[in-house]
Amino acid sequence: MKLAEQDSDGSAQSTADMTAFVQNLLVQMQTRFQTMSENIITKIDEMGARIDELELSINDLKAEMGSDGMTPTKVKDEESKPADSSA
């Protein structure tokens, strides 16, 4: 009778150990996924900020080109054609 009781206690302890191990493993995985998720969101936010800065720089360059009197050649050609035909 004692042998059967020991096996029962042993398997109950083994099941409890396995349950604790699996729960611990799941907590570790959840923590790692949470960390990775936060890192990904941070990187996406940084990329968004860089894209915004790039757009501002492009707009500044466009404005600077316009203020320097440098217009695209297509616009100059269209403006000069009517003047040439009336002359």
PDB file with one MODEL, atoms N, CA, C and O in Angstrom:
MODEL        1
ATOM      1  N   MET A   1       0.819  -1.191   0.000  1.00  0.00           N
ATOM      2  CA  MET A   1       0.000   0.000   0.000  1.00  0.00           C
ATOM      3  C   MET A   1       0.867   1.262   0.000  1.00  0.00           C
ATOM      4  O   MET A   1       0.529   2.228  -0.684  1.00  0.00           O
ATOM      5  N   LYS A   2       1.940   1.280   0.724  1.00  0.00           N
ATOM      6  CA  LYS A   2       2.801   2.445   0.791  1.00  0.00           C
ATOM      7  C   LYS A   2       3.396   2.770  -0.571  1.00  0.00           C
ATOM      8  O   LYS A   2       3.545   3.948  -0.894  1.00  0.00           O
ATOM      9  N   LEU A   3       3.742   1.776  -1.384  1.00  0.00           N
ATOM     10  CA  LEU A   3       4.331   1.988  -2.690  1.00  0.00           C
ATOM     11  C   LEU A   3       3.347   2.708  -3.607  1.00  0.00           C
ATOM     12  O   LEU A   3       3.736   3.606  -4.353  1.00  0.00           O
ATOM     13  N   ALA A   4       2.102   2.325  -3.556  1.00  0.00           N
ATOM     14  CA  ALA A   4       1.075   2.959  -4.390  1.00  0.00           C
ATOM     15  C   ALA A   4       0.886   4.411  -3.965  1.00  0.00           C
ATOM     16  O   ALA A   4       0.709   5.283  -4.815  1.00  0.00           O
ATOM     17  N   GLU A   5       0.921   4.678  -2.681  1.00  0.00           N
ATOM     18  CA  GLU A   5       0.767   6.053  -2.196  1.00  0.00           C
ATOM     19  C   GLU A   5       1.950   6.915  -2.634  1.00  0.00           C
ATOM     20  O   GLU A   5       1.766   8.079  -2.991  1.00  0.00           O
ATOM     21  N   GLN A   6       3.151   6.361  -2.610  1.00  0.00           N
ATOM     22  CA  GLN A   6       4.327   7.112  -3.025  1.00  0.00           C
ATOM     23  C   GLN A   6       4.266   7.443  -4.518  1.00  0.00           C
ATOM     24  O   GLN A   6       4.622   8.548  -4.926  1.00  0.00           O
ATOM     25  N   ASP A   7       3.815   6.482  -5.333  1.00  0.00           N
ATOM     26  CA  ASP A   7       3.686   6.727  -6.760  1.00  0.00           C
ATOM     27  C   ASP A   7       2.658   7.820  -7.019  1.00  0.00           C
ATOM     28  O   ASP A   7       2.855   8.679  -7.878  1.00  0.00           O
ATOM     29  N   SER A   8       1.571   7.782  -6.276  1.00  0.00           N
ATOM     30  CA  SER A   8       0.521   8.788  -6.435  1.00  0.00           C
ATOM     31  C   SER A   8       1.044  10.162  -6.043  1.00  0.00           C
ATOM     32  O   SER A   8       0.803  11.143  -6.745  1.00  0.00           O
ATOM     33  N   ASP A   9       1.757  10.237  -4.931  1.00  0.00           N
ATOM     34  CA  ASP A   9       2.334  11.505  -4.492  1.00  0.00           C
ATOM     35  C   ASP A   9       3.396  11.983  -5.478  1.00  0.00           C
ATOM     36  O   ASP A   9       3.482  13.175  -5.773  1.00  0.00           O
ATOM     37  N   GLY A  10       4.193  11.067  -5.978  1.00  0.00           N
ATOM     38  CA  GLY A  10       5.251  11.394  -6.922  1.00  0.00           C
ATOM     39  C   GLY A  10       4.691  11.933  -8.221  1.00  0.00           C
ATOM     40  O   GLY A  10       5.218  12.905  -8.764  1.00  0.00           O
ATOM     41  N   SER A  11       3.640  11.326  -8.727  1.00  0.00           N
ATOM     42  CA  SER A  11       3.066  11.799  -9.984  1.00  0.00           C
ATOM     43  C   SER A  11       2.347  13.128  -9.773  1.00  0.00           C
ATOM     44  O   SER A  11       2.328  13.969 -10.672  1.00  0.00           O
ATOM     45  N   ALA A  12       1.765  13.322  -8.611  1.00  0.00           N
ATOM     46  CA  ALA A  12       1.117  14.598  -8.318  1.00  0.00           C
ATOM     47  C   ALA A  12       2.174  15.700  -8.243  1.00  0.00           C
ATOM     48  O   ALA A  12       1.973  16.802  -8.753  1.00  0.00           O
ATOM     49  N   GLN A  13       3.298  15.390  -7.604  1.00  0.00           N
ATOM     50  CA  GLN A  13       4.389  16.362  -7.515  1.00  0.00           C
ATOM     51  C   GLN A  13       4.970  16.625  -8.899  1.00  0.00           C
ATOM     52  O   GLN A  13       5.296  17.766  -9.227  1.00  0.00           O
ATOM     53  N   SER A  14       5.102  15.591  -9.705  1.00  0.00           N
ATOM     54  CA  SER A  14       5.633  15.728 -11.058  1.00  0.00           C
ATOM     55  C   SER A  14       4.704  16.600 -11.912  1.00  0.00           C
ATOM     56  O   SER A  14       5.164  17.440 -12.687  1.00  0.00           O
ATOM     57  N   THR A  15       3.415  16.393 -11.762  1.00  0.00           N
ATOM     58  CA  THR A  15       2.431  17.203 -12.496  1.00  0.00           C
ATOM     59  C   THR A  15       2.495  18.654 -12.044  1.00  0.00           C
ATOM     60  O   THR A  15       2.429  19.561 -12.874  1.00  0.00           O
ATOM     61  N   ALA A  16       2.621  18.886 -10.755  1.00  0.00           N
ATOM     62  CA  ALA A  16       2.714  20.249 -10.225  1.00  0.00           C
ATOM     63  C   ALA A  16       3.995  20.912 -10.723  1.00  0.00           C
ATOM     64  O   ALA A  16       3.984  22.085 -11.097  1.00  0.00           O
ATOM     65  N   ASP A  17       5.092  20.166 -10.728  1.00  0.00           N
ATOM     66  CA  ASP A  17       6.356  20.713 -11.225  1.00  0.00           C
ATOM     67  C   ASP A  17       6.244  21.081 -12.703  1.00  0.00           C
ATOM     68  O   ASP A  17       6.687  22.149 -13.125  1.00  0.00           O
ATOM     69  N   MET A  18       5.649  20.185 -13.475  1.00  0.00           N
ATOM     70  CA  MET A  18       5.498  20.438 -14.906  1.00  0.00           C
ATOM     71  C   MET A  18       4.600  21.646 -15.143  1.00  0.00           C
ATOM     72  O   MET A  18       4.881  22.464 -16.019  1.00  0.00           O
ATOM     73  N   THR A  19       3.544  21.763 -14.388  1.00  0.00           N
ATOM     74  CA  THR A  19       2.637  22.910 -14.518  1.00  0.00           C
ATOM     75  C   THR A  19       3.365  24.208 -14.188  1.00  0.00           C
ATOM     76  O   THR A  19       3.223  25.200 -14.904  1.00  0.00           O
ATOM     77  N   ALA A  20       4.135  24.205 -13.119  1.00  0.00           N
ATOM     78  CA  ALA A  20       4.893  25.397 -12.731  1.00  0.00           C
ATOM     79  C   ALA A  20       5.928  25.737 -13.803  1.00  0.00           C
ATOM     80  O   ALA A  20       6.126  26.909 -14.123  1.00  0.00           O
ATOM     81  N   PHE A  21       6.583  24.726 -14.353  1.00  0.00           N
ATOM     82  CA  PHE A  21       7.576  24.948 -15.393  1.00  0.00           C
ATOM     83  C   PHE A  21       6.938  25.577 -16.633  1.00  0.00           C
ATOM     84  O   PHE A  21       7.461  26.544 -17.189  1.00  0.00           O
ATOM     85  N   VAL A  22       5.806  25.021 -17.059  1.00  0.00           N
ATOM     86  CA  VAL A  22       5.119  25.540 -18.250  1.00  0.00           C
ATOM     87  C   VAL A  22       4.618  26.963 -17.998  1.00  0.00           C
ATOM     88  O   VAL A  22       4.737  27.821 -18.872  1.00  0.00           O
ATOM     89  N   GLN A  23       4.065  27.220 -16.826  1.00  0.00           N
ATOM     90  CA  GLN A  23       3.599  28.571 -16.513  1.00  0.00           C
ATOM     91  C   GLN A  23       4.761  29.564 -16.523  1.00  0.00           C
ATOM     92  O   GLN A  23       4.627  30.671 -17.046  1.00  0.00           O
ATOM     93  N   ASN A  24       5.881  29.179 -15.957  1.00  0.00           N
ATOM     94  CA  ASN A  24       7.064  30.032 -15.942  1.00  0.00           C
ATOM     95  C   ASN A  24       7.553  30.299 -17.366  1.00  0.00           C
ATOM     96  O   ASN A  24       7.913  31.427 -17.705  1.00  0.00           O
ATOM     97  N   LEU A  25       7.563  29.264 -18.188  1.00  0.00           N
ATOM     98  CA  LEU A  25       7.977  29.404 -19.578  1.00  0.00           C
ATOM     99  C   LEU A  25       7.044  30.344 -20.333  1.00  0.00           C
ATOM    100  O   LEU A  25       7.509  31.174 -21.114  1.00  0.00           O
ATOM    101  N   LEU A  26       5.748  30.228 -20.114  1.00  0.00           N
ATOM    102  CA  LEU A  26       4.784  31.117 -20.772  1.00  0.00           C
ATOM    103  C   LEU A  26       4.960  32.569 -20.328  1.00  0.00           C
ATOM    104  O   LEU A  26       4.835  33.486 -21.140  1.00  0.00           O
ATOM    105  N   VAL A  27       5.245  32.778 -19.058  1.00  0.00           N
ATOM    106  CA  VAL A  27       5.485  34.140 -18.567  1.00  0.00           C
ATOM    107  C   VAL A  27       6.736  34.725 -19.225  1.00  0.00           C
ATOM    108  O   VAL A  27       6.743  35.886 -19.635  1.00  0.00           O
ATOM    109  N   GLN A  28       7.793  33.917 -19.322  1.00  0.00           N
ATOM    110  CA  GLN A  28       9.018  34.378 -19.981  1.00  0.00           C
ATOM    111  C   GLN A  28       8.762  34.735 -21.441  1.00  0.00           C
ATOM    112  O   GLN A  28       9.232  35.761 -21.932  1.00  0.00           O
ATOM    113  N   MET A  29       8.009  33.873 -22.130  1.00  0.00           N
ATOM    114  CA  MET A  29       7.694  34.150 -23.538  1.00  0.00           C
ATOM    115  C   MET A  29       6.868  35.422 -23.672  1.00  0.00           C
ATOM    116  O   MET A  29       7.120  36.237 -24.559  1.00  0.00           O
ATOM    117  N   GLN A  30       5.891  35.595 -22.802  1.00  0.00           N
ATOM    118  CA  GLN A  30       5.050  36.793 -22.848  1.00  0.00           C
ATOM    119  C   GLN A  30       5.901  38.047 -22.620  1.00  0.00           C
ATOM    120  O   GLN A  30       5.707  39.060 -23.292  1.00  0.00           O
ATOM    121  N   THR A  31       6.831  37.979 -21.683  1.00  0.00           N
ATOM    122  CA  THR A  31       7.710  39.115 -21.401  1.00  0.00           C
ATOM    123  C   THR A  31       8.576  39.436 -22.610  1.00  0.00           C
ATOM    124  O   THR A  31       8.741  40.601 -22.971  1.00  0.00           O
ATOM    125  N   ARG A  32       9.125  38.409 -23.230  1.00  0.00           N
ATOM    126  CA  ARG A  32       9.975  38.626 -24.411  1.00  0.00           C
ATOM    127  C   ARG A  32       9.169  39.216 -25.564  1.00  0.00           C
ATOM    128  O   ARG A  32       9.628  40.143 -26.232  1.00  0.00           O
ATOM    129  N   PHE A  33       7.977  38.689 -25.801  1.00  0.00           N
ATOM    130  CA  PHE A  33       7.140  39.226 -26.877  1.00  0.00           C
ATOM    131  C   PHE A  33       6.741  40.669 -26.593  1.00  0.00           C
ATOM    132  O   PHE A  33       6.696  41.492 -27.507  1.00  0.00           O
ATOM    133  N   GLN A  34       6.454  40.976 -25.339  1.00  0.00           N
ATOM    134  CA  GLN A  34       6.097  42.340 -24.971  1.00  0.00           C
ATOM    135  C   GLN A  34       7.268  43.283 -25.236  1.00  0.00           C
ATOM    136  O   GLN A  34       7.085  44.379 -25.766  1.00  0.00           O
ATOM    137  N   THR A  35       8.468  42.849 -24.865  1.00  0.00           N
ATOM    138  CA  THR A  35       9.663  43.661 -25.095  1.00  0.00           C
ATOM    139  C   THR A  35       9.890  43.874 -26.590  1.00  0.00           C
ATOM    140  O   THR A  35      10.158  44.993 -27.029  1.00  0.00           O
ATOM    141  N   MET A  36       9.780  42.796 -27.369  1.00  0.00           N
ATOM    142  CA  MET A  36       9.962  42.922 -28.818  1.00  0.00           C
ATOM    143  C   MET A  36       8.910  43.840 -29.422  1.00  0.00           C
ATOM    144  O   MET A  36       9.220  44.651 -30.295  1.00  0.00           O
ATOM    145  N   SER A  37       7.678  43.718 -28.968  1.00  0.00           N
ATOM    146  CA  SER A  37       6.598  44.558 -29.471  1.00  0.00           C
ATOM    147  C   SER A  37       6.874  46.029 -29.182  1.00  0.00           C
ATOM    148  O   SER A  37       6.684  46.881 -30.051  1.00  0.00           O
ATOM    149  N   GLU A  38       7.316  46.327 -27.980  1.00  0.00           N
ATOM    150  CA  GLU A  38       7.638  47.707 -27.622  1.00  0.00           C
ATOM    151  C   GLU A  38       8.795  48.239 -28.453  1.00  0.00           C
ATOM    152  O   GLU A  38       8.782  49.397 -28.872  1.00  0.00           O
ATOM    153  N   ASN A  39       9.800  47.393 -28.692  1.00  0.00           N
ATOM    154  CA  ASN A  39      10.931  47.808 -29.522  1.00  0.00           C
ATOM    155  C   ASN A  39      10.492  48.100 -30.952  1.00  0.00           C
ATOM    156  O   ASN A  39      10.936  49.076 -31.557  1.00  0.00           O
ATOM    157  N   ILE A  40       9.628  47.262 -31.484  1.00  0.00           N
ATOM    158  CA  ILE A  40       9.136  47.464 -32.853  1.00  0.00           C
ATOM    159  C   ILE A  40       8.345  48.766 -32.940  1.00  0.00           C
ATOM    160  O   ILE A  40       8.519  49.534 -33.887  1.00  0.00           O
ATOM    161  N   ILE A  41       7.488  49.016 -31.972  1.00  0.00           N
ATOM    162  CA  ILE A  41       6.686  50.246 -31.972  1.00  0.00           C
ATOM    163  C   ILE A  41       7.602  51.464 -31.870  1.00  0.00           C
ATOM    164  O   ILE A  41       7.370  52.472 -32.537  1.00  0.00           O
ATOM    165  N   THR A  42       8.633  51.376 -31.045  1.00  0.00           N
ATOM    166  CA  THR A  42       9.595  52.477 -30.917  1.00  0.00           C
ATOM    167  C   THR A  42      10.287  52.741 -32.244  1.00  0.00           C
ATOM    168  O   THR A  42      10.426  53.894 -32.652  1.00  0.00           O
ATOM    169  N   LYS A  43      10.724  51.680 -32.924  1.00  0.00           N
ATOM    170  CA  LYS A  43      11.399  51.835 -34.215  1.00  0.00           C
ATOM    171  C   LYS A  43      10.457  52.430 -35.256  1.00  0.00           C
ATOM    172  O   LYS A  43      10.875  53.267 -36.055  1.00  0.00           O
ATOM    173  N   ILE A  44       9.206  52.017 -35.261  1.00  0.00           N
ATOM    174  CA  ILE A  44       8.230  52.568 -36.207  1.00  0.00           C
ATOM    175  C   ILE A  44       8.012  54.055 -35.933  1.00  0.00           C
ATOM    176  O   ILE A  44       7.933  54.856 -36.864  1.00  0.00           O
ATOM    177  N   ASP A  45       7.916  54.417 -34.664  1.00  0.00           N
ATOM    178  CA  ASP A  45       7.769  55.837 -34.310  1.00  0.00           C
ATOM    179  C   ASP A  45       8.981  56.646 -34.760  1.00  0.00           C
ATOM    180  O   ASP A  45       8.835  57.757 -35.268  1.00  0.00           O
ATOM    181  N   GLU A  46      10.187  56.084 -34.573  1.00  0.00           N
ATOM    182  CA  GLU A  46      11.403  56.768 -35.010  1.00  0.00           C
ATOM    183  C   GLU A  46      11.411  56.937 -36.526  1.00  0.00           C
ATOM    184  O   GLU A  46      11.789  57.992 -37.035  1.00  0.00           O
ATOM    185  N   MET A  47      10.995  55.899 -37.244  1.00  0.00           N
ATOM    186  CA  MET A  47      10.946  55.996 -38.706  1.00  0.00           C
ATOM    187  C   MET A  47       9.942  57.053 -39.138  1.00  0.00           C
ATOM    188  O   MET A  47      10.200  57.805 -40.078  1.00  0.00           O
ATOM    189  N   GLY A  48       8.811  57.118 -38.468  1.00  0.00           N
ATOM    190  CA  GLY A  48       7.812  58.140 -38.786  1.00  0.00           C
ATOM    191  C   GLY A  48       8.364  59.538 -38.576  1.00  0.00           C
ATOM    192  O   GLY A  48       8.126  60.432 -39.388  1.00  0.00           O
ATOM    193  N   ALA A  49       9.099  59.730 -37.494  1.00  0.00           N
ATOM    194  CA  ALA A  49       9.697  61.041 -37.227  1.00  0.00           C
ATOM    195  C   ALA A  49      10.732  61.389 -38.293  1.00  0.00           C
ATOM    196  O   ALA A  49      10.812  62.536 -38.732  1.00  0.00           O
ATOM    197  N   ARG A  50      11.520  60.405 -38.709  1.00  0.00           N
ATOM    198  CA  ARG A  50      12.517  60.649 -39.761  1.00  0.00           C
ATOM    199  C   ARG A  50      11.841  60.999 -41.087  1.00  0.00           C
ATOM    200  O   ARG A  50      12.306  61.874 -41.816  1.00  0.00           O
ATOM    201  N   ILE A  51      10.754  60.316 -41.388  1.00  0.00           N
ATOM    202  CA  ILE A  51      10.019  60.614 -42.625  1.00  0.00           C
ATOM    203  C   ILE A  51       9.455  62.026 -42.575  1.00  0.00           C
ATOM    204  O   ILE A  51       9.494  62.750 -43.570  1.00  0.00           O
ATOM    205  N   ASP A  52       8.931  62.418 -41.421  1.00  0.00           N
ATOM    206  CA  ASP A  52       8.420  63.788 -41.265  1.00  0.00           C
ATOM    207  C   ASP A  52       9.535  64.810 -41.480  1.00  0.00           C
ATOM    208  O   ASP A  52       9.332  65.823 -42.148  1.00  0.00           O
ATOM    209  N   GLU A  53      10.713  64.542 -40.912  1.00  0.00           N
ATOM    210  CA  GLU A  53      11.851  65.444 -41.092  1.00  0.00           C
ATOM    211  C   GLU A  53      12.263  65.511 -42.560  1.00  0.00           C
ATOM    212  O   GLU A  53      12.588  66.583 -43.071  1.00  0.00           O
ATOM    213  N   LEU A  54      12.249  64.375 -43.228  1.00  0.00           N
ATOM    214  CA  LEU A  54      12.605  64.334 -44.643  1.00  0.00           C
ATOM    215  C   LEU A  54      11.610  65.137 -45.473  1.00  0.00           C
ATOM    216  O   LEU A  54      12.009  65.871 -46.377  1.00  0.00           O
ATOM    217  N   GLU A  55      10.333  65.006 -45.178  1.00  0.00           N
ATOM    218  CA  GLU A  55       9.315  65.785 -45.891  1.00  0.00           C
ATOM    219  C   GLU A  55       9.523  67.277 -45.686  1.00  0.00           C
ATOM    220  O   GLU A  55       9.405  68.059 -46.629  1.00  0.00           O
ATOM    221  N   LEU A  56       9.834  67.674 -44.456  1.00  0.00           N
ATOM    222  CA  LEU A  56      10.105  69.084 -44.190  1.00  0.00           C
ATOM    223  C   LEU A  56      11.319  69.572 -44.959  1.00  0.00           C
ATOM    224  O   LEU A  56      11.309  70.674 -45.508  1.00  0.00           O
ATOM    225  N   SER A  57      12.362  68.758 -45.000  1.00  0.00           N
ATOM    226  CA  SER A  57      13.559  69.142 -45.743  1.00  0.00           C
ATOM    227  C   SER A  57      13.260  69.286 -47.227  1.00  0.00           C
ATOM    228  O   SER A  57      13.729  70.228 -47.866  1.00  0.00           O
ATOM    229  N   ILE A  58      12.492  68.372 -47.772  1.00  0.00           N
ATOM    230  CA  ILE A  58      12.125  68.439 -49.186  1.00  0.00           C
ATOM    231  C   ILE A  58      11.306  69.697 -49.460  1.00  0.00           C
ATOM    232  O   ILE A  58      11.545  70.400 -50.441  1.00  0.00           O
ATOM    233  N   ASN A  59      10.352  69.972 -48.597  1.00  0.00           N
ATOM    234  CA  ASN A  59       9.533  71.181 -48.772  1.00  0.00           C
ATOM    235  C   ASN A  59      10.381  72.443 -48.651  1.00  0.00           C
ATOM    236  O   ASN A  59      10.171  73.405 -49.390  1.00  0.00           O
ATOM    237  N   ASP A  60      11.342  72.444 -47.720  1.00  0.00           N
ATOM    238  CA  ASP A  60      12.252  73.589 -47.596  1.00  0.00           C
ATOM    239  C   ASP A  60      13.072  73.778 -48.865  1.00  0.00           C
ATOM    240  O   ASP A  60      13.253  74.901 -49.337  1.00  0.00           O
ATOM    241  N   LEU A  61      13.570  72.667 -49.416  1.00  0.00           N
ATOM    242  CA  LEU A  61      14.350  72.749 -50.651  1.00  0.00           C
ATOM    243  C   LEU A  61      13.492  73.254 -51.810  1.00  0.00           C
ATOM    244  O   LEU A  61      13.951  74.054 -52.626  1.00  0.00           O
ATOM    245  N   LYS A  62      12.254  72.787 -51.879  1.00  0.00           N
ATOM    246  CA  LYS A  62      11.347  73.261 -52.932  1.00  0.00           C
ATOM    247  C   LYS A  62      11.111  74.761 -52.799  1.00  0.00           C
ATOM    248  O   LYS A  62      11.155  75.495 -53.786  1.00  0.00           O
ATOM    249  N   ALA A  63      10.864  75.205 -51.580  1.00  0.00           N
ATOM    250  CA  ALA A  63      10.624  76.626 -51.343  1.00  0.00           C
ATOM    251  C   ALA A  63      11.870  77.437 -51.664  1.00  0.00           C
ATOM    252  O   ALA A  63      11.783  78.522 -52.238  1.00  0.00           O
ATOM    253  N   GLU A  64      13.025  76.909 -51.294  1.00  0.00           N
ATOM    254  CA  GLU A  64      14.281  77.599 -51.561  1.00  0.00           C
ATOM    255  C   GLU A  64      14.522  77.716 -53.064  1.00  0.00           C
ATOM    256  O   GLU A  64      14.977  78.756 -53.539  1.00  0.00           O
ATOM    257  N   MET A  65      14.225  76.670 -53.803  1.00  0.00           N
ATOM    258  CA  MET A  65      14.402  76.705 -55.252  1.00  0.00           C
ATOM    259  C   MET A  65      13.450  77.717 -55.881  1.00  0.00           C
ATOM    260  O   MET A  65      13.816  78.416 -56.826  1.00  0.00           O
ATOM    261  N   GLY A  66      12.246  77.793 -55.364  1.00  0.00           N
ATOM    262  CA  GLY A  66      11.266  78.740 -55.881  1.00  0.00           C
ATOM    263  C   GLY A  66      11.649  80.169 -55.574  1.00  0.00           C
ATOM    264  O   GLY A  66      11.413  81.053 -56.397  1.00  0.00           O
ATOM    265  N   SER A  67      12.226  80.421 -54.429  1.00  0.00           N
ATOM    266  CA  SER A  67      12.585  81.789 -54.052  1.00  0.00           C
ATOM    267  C   SER A  67      13.848  82.259 -54.759  1.00  0.00           C
ATOM    268  O   SER A  67      14.085  83.463 -54.852  1.00  0.00           O
ATOM    269  N   ASP A  68      14.660  81.340 -55.258  1.00  0.00           N
ATOM    270  CA  ASP A  68      15.865  81.708 -55.985  1.00  0.00           C
ATOM    271  C   ASP A  68      15.560  82.088 -57.434  1.00  0.00           C
ATOM    272  O   ASP A  68      16.473  82.430 -58.187  1.00  0.00           O
ATOM    273  N   GLY A  69      14.312  82.033 -57.824  1.00  0.00           N
ATOM    274  CA  GLY A  69      13.939  82.363 -59.189  1.00  0.00           C
ATOM    275  C   GLY A  69      14.189  81.219 -60.150  1.00  0.00           C
ATOM    276  O   GLY A  69      14.084  81.375 -61.366  1.00  0.00           O
ATOM    277  N   MET A  70      14.518  80.074 -59.592  1.00  0.00           N
ATOM    278  CA  MET A  70      14.745  78.909 -60.452  1.00  0.00           C
ATOM    279  C   MET A  70      13.438  78.162 -60.591  1.00  0.00           C
ATOM    280  O   MET A  70      13.016  77.457 -59.674  1.00  0.00           O
ATOM    281  N   THR A  71      12.805  78.312 -61.720  1.00  0.00           N
ATOM    282  CA  THR A  71      11.567  77.593 -61.976  1.00  0.00           C
ATOM    283  C   THR A  71      11.876  76.463 -62.944  1.00  0.00           C
ATOM    284  O   THR A  71      12.845  76.550 -63.699  1.00  0.00           O
ATOM    285  N   PRO A  72      11.095  75.434 -62.940  1.00  0.00           N
ATOM    286  CA  PRO A  72      11.341  74.338 -63.873  1.00  0.00           C
ATOM    287  C   PRO A  72      11.304  74.832 -65.313  1.00  0.00           C
ATOM    288  O   PRO A  72      10.553  75.760 -65.616  1.00  0.00           O
ATOM    289  N   THR A  73      12.082  74.247 -66.201  1.00  0.00           N
ATOM    290  CA  THR A  73      12.194  74.702 -67.589  1.00  0.00           C
ATOM    291  C   THR A  73      10.871  74.579 -68.329  1.00  0.00           C
ATOM    292  O   THR A  73      10.605  75.354 -69.247  1.00  0.00           O
ATOM    293  N   LYS A  74      10.059  73.642 -67.955  1.00  0.00           N
ATOM    294  CA  LYS A  74       8.764  73.478 -68.620  1.00  0.00           C
ATOM    295  C   LYS A  74       7.917  74.730 -68.454  1.00  0.00           C
ATOM    296  O   LYS A  74       7.267  75.171 -69.402  1.00  0.00           O
ATOM    297  N   VAL A  75       7.920  75.299 -67.271  1.00  0.00           N
ATOM    298  CA  VAL A  75       7.142  76.510 -67.017  1.00  0.00           C
ATOM    299  C   VAL A  75       7.727  77.677 -67.823  1.00  0.00           C
ATOM    300  O   VAL A  75       6.974  78.471 -68.387  1.00  0.00           O
ATOM    301  N   LYS A  76       9.039  77.788 -67.882  1.00  0.00           N
ATOM    302  CA  LYS A  76       9.669  78.871 -68.648  1.00  0.00           C
ATOM    303  C   LYS A  76       9.333  78.763 -70.131  1.00  0.00           C
ATOM    304  O   LYS A  76       9.062  79.774 -70.778  1.00  0.00           O
ATOM    305  N   ASP A  77       9.349  77.565 -70.668  1.00  0.00           N
ATOM    306  CA  ASP A  77       9.034  77.369 -72.079  1.00  0.00           C
ATOM    307  C   ASP A  77       7.605  77.799 -72.388  1.00  0.00           C
ATOM    308  O   ASP A  77       7.348  78.441 -73.407  1.00  0.00           O
ATOM    309  N   GLU A  78       6.678  77.441 -71.503  1.00  0.00           N
ATOM    310  CA  GLU A  78       5.278  77.802 -71.730  1.00  0.00           C
ATOM    311  C   GLU A  78       5.086  79.313 -71.654  1.00  0.00           C
ATOM    312  O   GLU A  78       4.288  79.878 -72.403  1.00  0.00           O
ATOM    313  N   GLU A  79       5.817  79.969 -70.750  1.00  0.00           N
ATOM    314  CA  GLU A  79       5.689  81.419 -70.620  1.00  0.00           C
ATOM    315  C   GLU A  79       6.292  82.131 -71.826  1.00  0.00           C
ATOM    316  O   GLU A  79       5.791  83.178 -72.237  1.00  0.00           O
ATOM    317  N   SER A  80       7.352  81.582 -72.395  1.00  0.00           N
ATOM    318  CA  SER A  80       8.033  82.265 -73.496  1.00  0.00           C
ATOM    319  C   SER A  80       7.334  82.030 -74.841  1.00  0.00           C
ATOM    320  O   SER A  80       7.490  82.842 -75.752  1.00  0.00           O
ATOM    321  N   LYS A  81       6.585  80.963 -74.985  1.00  0.00           N
ATOM    322  CA  LYS A  81       5.919  80.687 -76.262  1.00  0.00           C
ATOM    323  C   LYS A  81       4.913  81.775 -76.645  1.00  0.00           C
ATOM    324  O   LYS A  81       4.971  82.263 -77.773  1.00  0.00           O
ATOM    325  N   PRO A  82       3.997  82.178 -75.765  1.00  0.00           N
ATOM    326  CA  PRO A  82       3.051  83.226 -76.166  1.00  0.00           C
ATOM    327  C   PRO A  82       3.764  84.526 -76.493  1.00  0.00           C
ATOM    328  O   PRO A  82       3.331  85.241 -77.397  1.00  0.00           O
ATOM    329  N   ALA A  83       4.829  84.856 -75.801  1.00  0.00           N
ATOM    330  CA  ALA A  83       5.558  86.084 -76.069  1.00  0.00           C
ATOM    331  C   ALA A  83       6.214  86.004 -77.445  1.00  0.00           C
ATOM    332  O   ALA A  83       6.247  87.001 -78.166  1.00  0.00           O
ATOM    333  N   ASP A  84       6.732  84.843 -77.819  1.00  0.00           N
ATOM    334  CA  ASP A  84       7.380  84.676 -79.111  1.00  0.00           C
ATOM    335  C   ASP A  84       6.366  84.767 -80.261  1.00  0.00           C
ATOM    336  O   ASP A  84       6.659  85.346 -81.307  1.00  0.00           O
ATOM    337  N   SER A  85       5.185  84.196 -80.063  1.00  0.00           N
ATOM    338  CA  SER A  85       4.207  84.173 -81.148  1.00  0.00           C
ATOM    339  C   SER A  85       3.595  85.555 -81.369  1.00  0.00           C
ATOM    340  O   SER A  85       3.196  85.864 -82.492  1.00  0.00           O
ATOM    341  N   SER A  86       3.507  86.390 -80.345  1.00  0.00           N
ATOM    342  CA  SER A  86       2.924  87.712 -80.513  1.00  0.00           C
ATOM    343  C   SER A  86       3.928  88.694 -81.101  1.00  0.00           C
ATOM    344  O   SER A  86       3.533  89.730 -81.637  1.00  0.00           O
ATOM    345  N   ALA A  87       5.183  88.395 -81.013  1.00  0.00           N
ATOM    346  CA  ALA A  87       6.215  89.310 -81.506  1.00  0.00           C
ATOM    347  C   ALA A  87       6.411  89.208 -82.944  1.00  0.00           C
ATOM    348  O   ALA A  87       7.247  89.917 -83.505  1.00  0.00           O
TER     349      ALA A  87
ENDMDL
END
